[in-house]
Amino acid sequence: MIGRDVPRDLRKILVVKPSALGDVIHSLPFLHALATRYPQAEIHWVIARGIHEILEGHPLIHRLWVIDKNKWKQPAHAAKTVTELRRLFRQLRTQSFDLAVDLQGLLRSALIARFSAAKSVVGFRESREGSVFFYSRRIRGGTEVHAVDRYLRMAKSLGCNGVDVQHPFPKLPSLDGLIPQETGPYAVLAPAAGTQLKRWPPGCFGELASRLPLTSIVVAAGSDKGVALRVVAASKGRARSLAGRLNPKELAAVIRGARFMVCNDTGPMHMAAALGTPVFALFGPTNPQRTGPYGARHTVIQAALPCAPCYRRKTCRDWVCMKAISVDEVMQRIHGSGLIEATGG
């Protein structure tokens, strides 16, 4: 068992962090810290299918264990899920892990960590769904801190001290074939989000694009193509949609090449912050102290309302928190950053 005195010799480590995209991005500083502290260790990672593409070929990860998490939630898939879990547990047990770290903090992830048969299983004290009962050591991560800092507390508990906060990405593709060469400097707009409550109206994104002195590239998943098209329609020809056309690494490459990003509280926001692209993040019901873009160079725009953040996930009767953010305010914040002037606009 890993106690207060962390062993110097960890040879094989399993990280369980299946989803979501933003959370996986938040975990990259933990990965960097772990690899720096234990350079000889094999680091394995359990991740959900679809999201796994962002970590494929990562030089710090020895092996990815890809799971069909979304299918496991479907009752009709229950029998097959049990079979797949048994197979996964059996395969993990053959690896003889010294340590399994559950960064997800849910029952499913805790079961994977425990049934990996690792010598020690570590998770957060605040983990949910009874998962704490499967850990051999519980770490206080805190609930009112940013996710990156929370994961770094876990790293520190494992002996990773004095490590710079870095977000190591695998090699990303070039922009050739992704962005037309004649585009010039561009901004990225991410108008989608996990819930409707976190979305600034698409028409506002479109109006913003019409007023920016550079091309806007709209990014979204294939399921959100309709939202992207509404942004383009309101942009007066100033926006182009790449919705549904980019895999995670291509998305990262497009974001990395942007002058800045304007977005809701969503996974691509965290990707932009990790890549060093300036972010203008629009927040309503969620708390930017917990889930905002990590780093001092980014800008959070949130209406000063007594009801925010409310953490609601379902439809709100008076959805004022996002509607109260005006296009004029967002333009002023972008102008104030100097990023528009830098493009010659």
Backbone torsions as a table, in degrees:
resi	resn	phi	psi	omega
1	MET	NA	142.6	174.7
2	ILE	-83.2	120.4	179.3
3	GLY	-108.2	-154.2	-178.9
4	ARG	-63.2	-36.7	177.0
5	ASP	-91.1	102.3	-176.1
6	VAL	-72.2	130.8	-179.4
7	PRO	-63.1	147.6	-178.8
8	ARG	-78.8	-17.6	-170.3
9	ASP	-119.1	86.5	171.4
10	LEU	-104.3	118.5	-174.3
11	ARG	-97.9	-25.8	-177.2
12	LYS	-147.2	122.1	-173.8
13	ILE	-126.4	135.6	176.1
14	LEU	-110.0	124.6	174.5
15	VAL	-105.6	126.3	179.0
16	VAL	-108.6	103.4	178.2
17	LYS	-149.7	79.7	-173.2
18	PRO	-69.9	-36.4	-172.3
19	SER	-161.0	177.0	-9.7
20	ALA	-91.2	-173.0	-175.5
21	LEU	-54.5	-49.8	-179.0
22	GLY	-61.8	-39.0	179.7
23	ASP	-66.9	-37.0	177.2
24	VAL	-65.8	-41.1	176.3
25	ILE	-61.5	-41.4	177.7
26	HIS	-61.2	-25.8	-177.0
27	SER	-81.3	-11.5	-176.0
28	LEU	-62.1	-39.3	175.0
29	PRO	-61.7	-34.0	174.6
30	PHE	-62.4	-44.8	178.0
31	LEU	-59.7	-45.3	179.1
32	HIS	-60.5	-44.8	-179.6
33	ALA	-63.6	-42.5	-179.1
34	LEU	-64.7	-44.5	-179.3
35	ALA	-68.0	-32.2	177.7
36	THR	-69.9	-41.8	-178.7
37	ARG	-73.3	-35.3	-177.7
38	TYR	-125.5	69.9	-173.4
39	PRO	-64.7	-21.7	-179.3
40	GLN	-90.9	-5.2	-175.1
41	ALA	-80.7	145.9	168.1
42	GLU	-83.3	123.6	177.2
43	ILE	-106.5	120.3	176.2
44	HIS	-106.5	155.7	-174.6
45	TRP	-140.9	127.3	174.0
46	VAL	-92.5	123.2	-173.7
47	ILE	-143.5	154.1	-178.0
48	ALA	-78.9	146.0	176.4
49	ARG	-61.6	140.6	-176.4
50	GLY	99.0	-56.0	175.7
51	ILE	-72.4	-27.0	-174.5
52	HIS	-57.2	-23.8	-175.3
53	GLU	-62.7	-27.8	-178.9
54	ILE	-70.5	-20.7	179.9
55	LEU	-105.8	-2.1	179.7
56	GLU	-61.9	133.0	178.6
57	GLY	75.9	13.6	-178.8
58	HIS	-68.4	128.3	-175.8
59	PRO	-66.5	-18.8	-179.2
60	LEU	-93.7	-5.9	-177.3
61	ILE	-111.8	122.8	-178.2
62	HIS	-74.1	-40.3	-178.2
63	ARG	-154.3	139.3	171.6
64	LEU	-99.1	134.6	173.5
65	TRP	-108.5	105.1	-171.6
66	VAL	-93.6	126.0	-179.1
67	ILE	-117.1	152.2	178.2
68	ASP	-93.3	68.5	-174.1
69	LYS	-57.9	-41.9	-177.3
70	ASN	-64.4	-38.7	178.0
71	LYS	-68.1	-32.6	-179.0
72	TRP	-64.2	-21.2	179.6
73	LYS	-79.6	-13.4	-174.6
74	GLN	-86.8	123.2	-179.9
75	PRO	-55.4	-36.3	-178.9
76	ALA	-66.6	-17.9	-177.7
77	HIS	-98.7	7.5	-170.4
78	ALA	-57.6	-48.3	-177.3
79	ALA	-62.3	-44.0	179.4
80	LYS	-67.4	-32.5	178.1
81	THR	-62.1	-45.3	178.7
82	VAL	-59.1	-43.5	178.9
83	THR	-62.9	-43.6	-179.1
84	GLU	-66.1	-39.1	178.6
85	LEU	-64.8	-43.3	178.4
86	ARG	-60.7	-42.0	178.7
87	ARG	-63.7	-43.0	178.9
88	LEU	-62.1	-47.0	179.5
89	PHE	-59.2	-42.9	-178.4
90	ARG	-63.0	-43.0	-179.4
91	GLN	-69.2	-39.2	178.7
92	LEU	-64.6	-38.0	-178.7
93	ARG	-62.5	-26.4	-179.9
94	THR	-72.4	-12.1	-174.6
95	GLN	-85.3	-17.6	179.6
96	SER	54.5	58.4	-179.7
97	PHE	-69.6	139.5	172.3
98	ASP	-77.4	-31.9	-173.7
99	LEU	-148.4	138.3	170.3
100	ALA	-122.4	130.6	-178.4
101	VAL	-116.7	118.0	178.2
102	ASP	-94.5	102.0	176.9
103	LEU	-87.7	-14.5	-176.6
104	GLN	-78.2	-44.7	176.3
105	GLY	76.0	33.0	175.5
106	LEU	-123.4	167.3	-175.8
107	LEU	-57.7	-45.7	-177.8
108	ARG	-60.4	-46.0	-178.1
109	SER	-68.5	-36.2	178.0
110	ALA	-65.6	-39.0	177.2
111	LEU	-62.6	-42.7	178.6
112	ILE	-61.1	-45.1	179.8
113	ALA	-63.0	-45.2	-178.0
114	ARG	-67.1	-45.6	-175.9
115	PHE	-81.7	4.1	168.9
116	SER	-72.4	-12.2	-178.3
117	ALA	65.1	26.4	175.0
118	ALA	-63.7	151.1	-179.0
119	LYS	-64.1	-31.8	177.0
120	SER	-139.1	140.6	178.8
121	VAL	-122.2	121.1	-175.1
122	VAL	-117.2	138.4	176.8
123	GLY	-151.5	-179.6	-178.7
124	PHE	-84.7	144.5	178.4
125	ARG	-63.4	-28.6	-176.7
126	GLU	-89.3	6.3	-177.7
127	SER	-59.7	154.5	-171.4
128	ARG	-106.6	177.3	173.5
129	GLU	60.7	27.3	178.8
130	GLY	76.4	10.3	-176.3
131	SER	-64.0	-25.7	-176.8
132	VAL	-60.8	-25.2	-178.0
133	PHE	-71.5	-10.6	-179.4
134	PHE	-99.5	1.7	-178.5
135	TYR	-97.1	144.5	172.3
136	SER	-88.8	-15.9	174.0
137	ARG	-146.9	135.8	-178.5
138	ARG	-114.9	129.8	-177.5
139	ILE	-109.0	137.0	176.8
140	ARG	-79.8	110.8	179.4
141	GLY	-93.8	-34.3	-177.4
142	GLY	93.1	150.9	-179.3
143	THR	-110.6	-9.2	-178.1
144	GLU	-111.9	23.2	178.1
145	VAL	-117.7	161.6	178.0
146	HIS	-65.1	148.1	-177.9
147	ALA	-57.2	-38.9	179.2
148	VAL	-59.9	-46.2	-179.7
149	ASP	-66.9	-33.0	178.0
150	ARG	-64.5	-44.9	179.8
151	TYR	-68.7	-31.7	177.6
152	LEU	-70.4	-28.2	172.6
153	ARG	-63.5	-38.4	175.7
154	MET	-62.8	-44.1	179.4
155	ALA	-60.3	-43.0	-179.6
156	LYS	-62.3	-37.3	178.8
157	SER	-65.5	-19.1	179.5
158	LEU	-98.3	13.2	176.1
159	GLY	92.8	8.3	-178.7
160	CYS	-90.4	87.9	-176.8
161	ASN	-108.9	147.9	173.0
162	GLY	65.2	30.2	-179.2
163	VAL	-99.6	133.4	176.9
164	ASP	-63.7	145.4	177.4
165	VAL	-76.8	111.4	178.6
166	GLN	-131.8	149.7	177.5
167	HIS	-113.7	83.8	-178.1
168	PRO	-73.6	121.3	174.9
169	PHE	-100.9	154.9	168.1
170	PRO	-69.5	175.0	179.4
171	LYS	-62.2	130.9	-179.2
172	LEU	-102.7	152.7	179.5
173	PRO	-70.7	163.7	175.1
174	SER	-78.1	169.0	179.7
175	LEU	-79.8	-8.3	179.6
176	ASP	-57.8	124.0	-179.5
177	GLY	86.8	-12.5	177.9
178	LEU	-96.4	-43.7	179.3
179	ILE	-119.9	128.8	177.3
180	PRO	-55.1	138.9	-176.1
181	GLN	-59.6	-30.9	-177.3
182	GLU	-80.4	1.9	-176.2
183	THR	-63.1	-41.3	-176.5
184	GLY	74.9	-162.8	177.6
185	PRO	-58.2	141.7	-177.1
186	TYR	-144.7	158.2	171.5
187	ALA	-107.9	154.4	174.5
188	VAL	-108.6	132.4	175.0
189	LEU	-113.1	130.5	178.6
190	ALA	-121.2	90.8	-172.3
191	PRO	-85.9	-5.4	-178.3
192	ALA	-90.7	173.4	175.8
193	ALA	-168.7	167.5	-176.5
194	GLY	-63.1	-33.2	178.1
195	THR	-130.7	155.6	179.8
196	GLN	-60.2	-32.2	-177.0
197	LEU	-63.4	-24.2	-176.6
198	LYS	-94.1	7.3	-173.6
199	ARG	-101.1	123.0	167.1
200	TRP	-66.6	140.7	-176.2
201	PRO	-54.6	135.7	179.4
202	PRO	-55.5	-34.1	178.6
203	GLY	-62.7	-33.3	177.1
204	CYS	-68.2	-41.8	175.6
205	PHE	-59.9	-42.6	-179.9
206	GLY	-63.9	-43.4	177.7
207	GLU	-62.9	-40.4	177.0
208	LEU	-58.8	-46.3	179.6
209	ALA	-60.0	-37.5	-179.1
210	SER	-66.8	-23.0	-176.5
211	ARG	-100.6	-11.3	179.3
212	LEU	-77.8	141.9	-178.4
213	PRO	-86.1	27.7	175.9
214	LEU	-150.7	161.5	-178.4
215	THR	-65.4	143.9	174.3
216	SER	-108.5	130.2	175.4
217	ILE	-104.0	121.2	-177.8
218	VAL	-95.0	125.0	179.6
219	VAL	-117.2	143.4	179.2
220	ALA	-170.6	162.3	174.4
221	ALA	-70.3	164.5	-179.9
222	GLY	-59.1	-32.5	-179.8
223	SER	-70.2	-13.9	-179.4
224	ASP	-111.1	23.8	178.2
225	LYS	-59.1	-36.7	-179.3
226	GLY	-62.2	-39.9	177.5
227	VAL	-63.0	-44.8	179.9
228	ALA	-61.9	-40.4	-179.9
229	LEU	-65.6	-34.3	177.4
230	ARG	-67.0	-36.0	176.1
231	VAL	-64.4	-47.1	-179.3
232	VAL	-61.1	-42.5	-178.1
233	ALA	-62.2	-30.4	-178.5
234	ALA	-93.3	3.0	-172.5
235	SER	-92.2	-2.9	-178.0
236	LYS	56.8	41.1	176.5
237	GLY	79.7	10.4	-175.7
238	ARG	-97.8	-3.3	-178.0
239	ALA	-125.0	148.4	175.2
240	ARG	-126.0	140.4	-177.6
241	SER	-100.1	133.0	170.1
242	LEU	-114.8	20.2	-177.2
243	ALA	-58.6	130.2	177.6
244	GLY	75.0	5.2	-175.4
245	ARG	-109.4	-2.0	-174.0
246	LEU	-120.9	134.7	168.6
247	ASN	-81.3	170.3	-174.7
248	PRO	-55.7	-38.9	179.9
249	LYS	-71.1	-37.4	176.9
250	GLU	-66.4	-39.1	176.0
251	LEU	-59.6	-44.8	179.0
252	ALA	-61.1	-40.2	-179.6
253	ALA	-64.5	-42.3	179.4
254	VAL	-65.0	-42.5	179.6
255	ILE	-66.1	-41.5	179.8
256	ARG	-60.4	-33.2	-177.6
257	GLY	-84.2	-4.4	-175.8
258	ALA	-79.6	154.1	173.5
259	ARG	-70.1	-38.0	175.4
260	PHE	-166.6	171.1	177.9
261	MET	-127.0	141.6	170.4
262	VAL	-117.4	128.7	-169.7
263	CYS	-158.0	166.9	169.0
264	ASN	-85.9	-175.9	175.1
265	ASP	-76.8	95.7	-172.3
266	THR	-152.9	168.0	-177.1
267	GLY	-54.6	-47.1	179.0
268	PRO	-58.5	-26.5	176.0
269	MET	-60.7	-45.6	-179.3
270	HIS	-68.4	-33.9	176.4
271	MET	-63.0	-44.9	179.6
272	ALA	-61.6	-45.7	-179.9
273	ALA	-61.0	-40.8	-180.0
274	ALA	-67.6	-30.7	-179.2
275	LEU	-85.6	-6.0	179.1
276	GLY	86.7	9.4	176.0
277	THR	-80.8	126.2	-179.2
278	PRO	-57.1	136.7	-175.4
279	VAL	-118.9	136.2	168.5
280	PHE	-114.3	101.7	-171.1
281	ALA	-103.0	130.1	-177.0
282	LEU	-99.7	116.5	-174.5
283	PHE	-117.6	144.2	176.2
284	GLY	-130.3	-90.5	-174.2
285	PRO	-78.1	-12.4	-177.9
286	THR	-101.2	166.8	-172.4
287	ASN	-102.1	113.5	-179.0
288	PRO	-65.5	-19.6	176.4
289	GLN	-65.6	-29.1	-179.9
290	ARG	-93.8	-43.3	-169.0
291	THR	-126.9	16.0	179.0
292	GLY	-75.4	175.3	177.4
293	PRO	-64.3	132.1	-174.0
294	TYR	-82.9	125.4	177.7
295	GLY	123.4	154.3	-172.9
296	ALA	-79.2	-18.1	-173.8
297	ARG	-81.2	-5.4	-174.4
298	HIS	-97.4	159.8	-174.0
299	THR	-121.9	125.0	174.4
300	VAL	-101.4	129.8	178.8
301	ILE	-116.1	117.9	-175.8
302	GLN	-144.2	133.0	179.1
303	ALA	-66.3	139.3	-179.7
304	ALA	-80.6	87.6	-177.7
305	LEU	-125.1	143.5	-178.4
306	PRO	-67.7	-19.2	-177.2
307	CYS	-89.8	-5.2	-176.6
308	ALA	-109.4	138.1	-1.4
309	PRO	-84.2	142.6	-179.3
310	CYS	-107.3	-14.9	177.8
311	TYR	65.4	18.3	178.4
312	ARG	-67.5	145.4	176.3
313	ARG	-115.8	-15.9	-179.6
314	LYS	-103.4	171.0	-175.6
315	THR	-54.6	134.4	-179.9
316	CYS	-101.1	137.5	-178.1
317	ARG	-64.7	-38.2	-179.2
318	ASP	-125.8	87.4	-172.8
319	TRP	-81.4	65.4	-171.4
320	VAL	-88.4	-24.1	-170.8
321	CYS	-62.5	-37.6	178.9
322	MET	-87.4	-36.5	179.2
323	LYS	-66.2	-25.4	-177.6
324	ALA	-74.3	-11.9	176.7
325	ILE	-82.5	117.0	-175.6
326	SER	-92.0	155.0	175.2
327	VAL	-62.4	-37.4	178.2
328	ASP	-58.7	-42.7	-179.1
329	GLU	-64.6	-43.0	179.9
330	VAL	-64.0	-42.8	177.1
331	MET	-60.6	-41.2	179.6
332	GLN	-62.8	-40.3	-179.8
333	ARG	-67.9	-36.8	177.4
334	ILE	-68.3	-44.6	176.6
335	HIS	-58.4	-42.9	-178.1
336	GLY	-65.3	-22.3	179.8
337	SER	-77.5	-18.4	-176.3
338	GLY	83.7	-0.7	-176.2
339	LEU	-72.0	-31.3	177.7
340	ILE	-71.5	-43.9	178.9
341	GLU	-59.8	-33.4	-178.6
342	ALA	-65.1	-21.0	179.0
343	THR	-90.1	-6.1	-176.9
344	GLY	92.9	7.5	179.3
345	GLY	-89.5	NA	NA
